[in-house]
Amino acid sequence: MEKTQKNRKITKGGRAFSIINGSILIIIALICFLPFVNVIASSFASTQEVVARRFILIPRTFSLDAYRYILSTPTIFKSLAVSIGVTGIGTLVSMVLTSLMAYGLSRKYLHGRGFLNFLVVFSMLFSGGMIPTFLVVKALGLIDSYWSLILPVAINAFNLIIMRNFFQALPDSLEESAKMDGCTDLGVFWKIMLPLALPSIATISLFYAVTYWNTYMTAILYINDSTKWPIQVLLRQIVIVSSGMQAEGSSVDVIPPAQTIKMAVIVIATVPMLIAYPFVQKYFVKGALVGSVKG
């Protein structure tokens, strides 16, 4: 059977389809990839070259002025450490809370399960709003606290539903067998369910990590101390200053290379997530699809 398949000749129509299909995919890949190459190349180009050339793939004049300007203040390293800490701790807290709640809601014998699932879906459609959320955070004493960047967004309803569906797709016989051997509910969750849910955990962890790394609005609302700003807020301030305007709108004496700084800011904000993605790529598609099959 295998020899028959190997000896089967590819028809002209099949060869033409492969060529056309491959060409279209290559064009789509270039459309997605070339703009990012342009951003990286522009961040290393001189200001004059960026102004003169609208699209740069390879800079003619290599310059590190933009990165020198961004890294010239030690504040950026403080903000980078804040973002890394918030991303790491926030992702861990979110995954613990999300996985525990998702596993509970996936059990058919849970009393009030339908009502709780309704509340989760309802929260996706309607939220309390910015002002009520701010008042809750203030009442809890979280203003100017790093926890204000984590707790208000600790559980995402969409991620919770994906993980709940993943647990629902697992056979009930696994839980029954474990309980027959004397395993508790927490033991079943920790020893049986979590190891099987690694694709879903890796996928949702990436979702949460991207959310925490891109923290901007919550930091603007809840963090008044500039020394506690995450990297995204500080990069915004750098862009504002590099454009010749301070945050309040007053002019500055020295105008650094604004265009190249904007490109460098995009690179600094994006590269860490691009570095993390290959480590969870093999779980990404499987985790997202398996968790979305059953509703």
C-alpha positions in Angstrom: 0.0 0.0 0.0 2.8 2.3 0.9 4.7 1.5 -2.3 1.6 2.3 -4.3 1.3 5.7 -2.7 5.0 6.5 -3.3 4.8 5.4 -6.9 1.6 7.5 -7.5 2.5 10.2 -10.0 1.6 13.8 -9.2 -0.6 15.2 -11.9 0.0 18.4 -13.7 -3.1 19.9 -12.0 -1.8 18.8 -8.6 1.6 20.3 -9.3 0.1 23.6 -10.5 -2.1 23.7 -7.4 0.9 23.2 -5.1 2.9 25.9 -6.9 0.0 28.4 -6.8 -0.9 27.5 -3.2 2.8 27.9 -2.1 3.2 31.2 -3.9 0.1 32.6 -2.2 1.3 31.5 1.2 4.7 33.0 0.6 3.1 36.3 -0.4 0.9 36.3 2.7 3.9 35.5 4.9 5.9 38.3 3.4 3.0 40.7 3.9 3.1 39.8 7.6 6.9 39.7 8.0 8.2 42.6 6.0 6.6 45.3 8.1 8.3 44.0 11.2 11.6 43.8 9.4 11.0 47.5 8.4 10.4 48.4 12.0 13.6 46.7 13.2 15.7 48.1 10.3 14.3 51.6 10.9 15.2 51.4 14.6 18.9 50.9 13.6 18.9 53.6 10.8 19.8 57.2 11.1 17.1 59.8 11.5 17.9 61.3 8.0 17.5 57.9 6.4 14.2 57.2 8.0 12.9 60.6 6.8 14.2 60.1 3.3 13.2 56.5 2.8 9.7 55.4 3.7 10.4 51.7 3.6 13.7 50.3 4.9 14.8 46.6 4.9 18.5 47.2 5.3 19.7 50.5 6.8 22.4 52.2 4.8 23.7 54.0 7.8 23.8 51.8 10.9 23.0 53.8 14.1 22.3 53.0 17.7 21.2 56.5 18.7 17.6 55.5 19.4 18.6 52.6 21.7 21.3 54.8 23.4 18.6 57.4 24.1 16.1 54.9 25.4 18.7 53.1 27.6 20.3 56.4 28.7 18.2 56.5 31.8 18.3 53.8 34.6 14.5 54.2 34.9 13.9 52.0 32.0 15.7 49.1 33.7 13.4 49.6 36.8 10.3 49.6 34.5 11.6 46.5 32.7 12.0 44.7 36.0 8.5 45.8 37.0 7.0 44.4 33.8 8.9 41.2 34.1 7.8 40.8 37.8 4.2 41.7 37.0 4.1 39.3 34.0 5.7 36.4 35.9 3.7 36.7 39.1 0.5 37.8 37.3 0.6 34.8 34.9 1.2 32.4 37.8 -1.7 33.9 39.9 -4.0 34.0 36.9 -3.3 30.4 35.9 -3.8 29.1 39.5 -7.2 30.9 39.8 -8.3 30.1 36.2 -7.4 26.4 36.4 -9.0 25.9 39.7 -12.2 27.6 38.7 -12.3 26.0 35.3 -11.9 22.5 36.8 -14.7 23.2 39.2 -17.1 24.5 36.6 -16.3 21.5 34.3 -17.7 19.0 36.9 -21.3 18.1 36.2 -22.0 17.3 39.8 -21.2 20.9 41.0 -24.3 22.5 42.5 -25.2 25.8 40.8 -22.8 25.0 37.9 -25.2 26.4 35.3 -25.7 29.7 37.1 -22.0 30.2 37.7 -21.2 29.5 34.0 -23.9 32.0 33.1 -22.2 34.6 35.3 -18.9 33.9 33.6 -20.4 34.4 30.1 -22.3 37.5 31.4 -19.1 39.1 32.5 -17.8 38.8 28.9 -20.7 40.9 27.6 -21.1 43.4 30.4 -18.5 44.9 32.8 -18.7 47.1 35.8 -17.0 50.0 34.0 -13.9 52.0 34.6 -15.1 54.2 37.5 -16.7 51.4 39.6 -13.6 49.2 39.1 -11.4 52.1 40.2 -13.5 52.7 43.3 -13.2 49.0 44.2 -9.4 49.0 43.7 -9.2 52.2 45.8 -11.4 50.7 48.6 -9.1 47.7 48.7 -6.1 49.9 49.2 -4.4 48.8 46.0 -3.7 52.2 44.6 0.1 52.5 43.8 0.4 48.8 44.5 1.7 46.3 42.0 -1.2 44.1 42.9 -3.5 46.7 41.2 -1.9 45.5 37.9 -2.7 41.9 38.7 -5.8 41.3 40.7 -8.4 43.3 38.7 -7.5 41.2 35.6 -6.5 38.0 37.3 -9.2 35.9 35.6 -10.2 36.4 32.0 -13.6 34.9 31.1 -12.6 33.9 27.6 -9.5 32.0 28.9 -11.6 30.4 31.6 -14.1 29.1 29.2 -11.4 27.6 27.0 -9.8 25.8 29.9 -13.2 24.7 31.2 -14.0 23.1 27.9 -10.6 21.4 27.9 -11.4 19.8 31.3 -14.8 18.8 30.0 -13.3 17.0 27.1 -11.3 14.7 29.4 -13.0 11.3 30.1 -14.9 11.1 33.4 -13.5 7.6 33.9 -10.1 9.2 34.8 -11.6 10.9 37.8 -13.7 7.9 38.8 -10.6 5.6 38.7 -8.6 8.0 40.8 -11.2 8.4 43.4 -11.6 4.6 43.6 -7.9 4.5 44.5 -8.6 7.0 47.3 -7.6 10.2 45.6 -9.2 13.4 46.8 -10.7 16.1 44.5 -7.6 18.2 44.9 -5.5 15.1 44.2 -7.4 14.3 41.1 -6.9 17.9 39.9 -3.2 18.1 40.7 -2.1 14.5 39.7 -4.4 13.6 36.9 -6.0 16.7 35.3 -3.2 19.2 35.3 -0.6 17.0 33.6 -3.2 16.2 30.8 -4.0 19.9 30.5 -0.4 21.1 29.7 -1.3 22.2 26.1 -4.2 24.3 27.4 -2.1 25.7 30.3 0.8 26.7 27.9 -1.6 28.4 25.5 -3.5 30.3 28.2 -0.3 31.2 30.0 0.9 32.9 26.8 -2.4 34.8 26.6 -2.1 36.0 30.2 1.6 36.8 29.8 0.9 39.0 26.7 -1.9 40.8 28.6 0.4 41.5 31.6 3.3 42.5 29.5 1.2 45.0 27.6 -0.3 46.5 30.8 -0.9 50.1 30.1 -4.4 51.3 31.0 -4.5 49.8 34.4 -1.1 51.3 35.2 -2.3 54.7 34.1 -5.4 54.4 36.3 -3.9 52.8 39.5 -0.2 53.8 39.5 0.6 57.4 40.5 4.2 56.8 41.4 6.3 57.0 38.2 9.0 54.8 39.7 6.5 51.9 39.6 5.5 52.3 36.0 5.7 49.2 33.8 7.7 49.3 30.6 4.7 50.2 28.3 3.9 53.4 30.2 7.5 54.5 30.3 8.0 53.8 26.6 4.9 56.0 25.9 6.5 58.8 27.9 9.8 58.4 26.0 7.9 58.7 22.7 6.2 61.8 23.9 9.4 63.4 25.0 11.2 62.3 21.8 8.5 64.1 19.8 9.6 67.4 21.4 6.8 67.5 23.9 6.7 66.7 27.6 3.7 64.9 29.1 2.2 68.2 30.1 2.6 69.7 26.6 5.7 71.9 27.1 8.6 71.9 24.7 11.9 70.4 25.6 15.3 71.8 24.7 16.8 68.7 23.1 14.8 66.9 20.4 16.2 63.3 20.0 15.6 61.2 16.8 11.8 60.8 17.2 11.1 58.4 14.3 13.8 56.0 15.1 12.9 56.0 18.8 9.3 55.1 17.9 10.6 52.1 16.0 13.0 51.1 18.8 10.2 51.3 21.3 8.1 48.9 19.2 11.1 46.5 19.1 11.7 46.6 22.8 8.0 46.1 23.6 7.5 43.2 21.2 10.7 41.2 21.2 10.3 39.6 24.7 7.0 38.0 23.7 8.5 36.8 20.4 11.3 35.2 22.4 8.8 33.4 24.7 6.5 32.3 21.9 8.7 29.5 20.4 8.8 27.7 23.8 5.0 27.2 23.8 4.4 27.1 20.1 4.0 23.3 19.9 1.2 23.5 22.5 -0.4 26.7 21.1 -2.6 25.3 18.3 -3.5 22.1 20.1 -4.5 23.9 23.3 -6.6 26.5 21.6 -8.5 24.1 19.4 -9.1 21.3 21.9 -10.5 23.9 24.4 -12.9 25.3 21.8 -14.4 22.1 20.5 -17.0 21.5 23.2 -19.3 24.1 24.6 
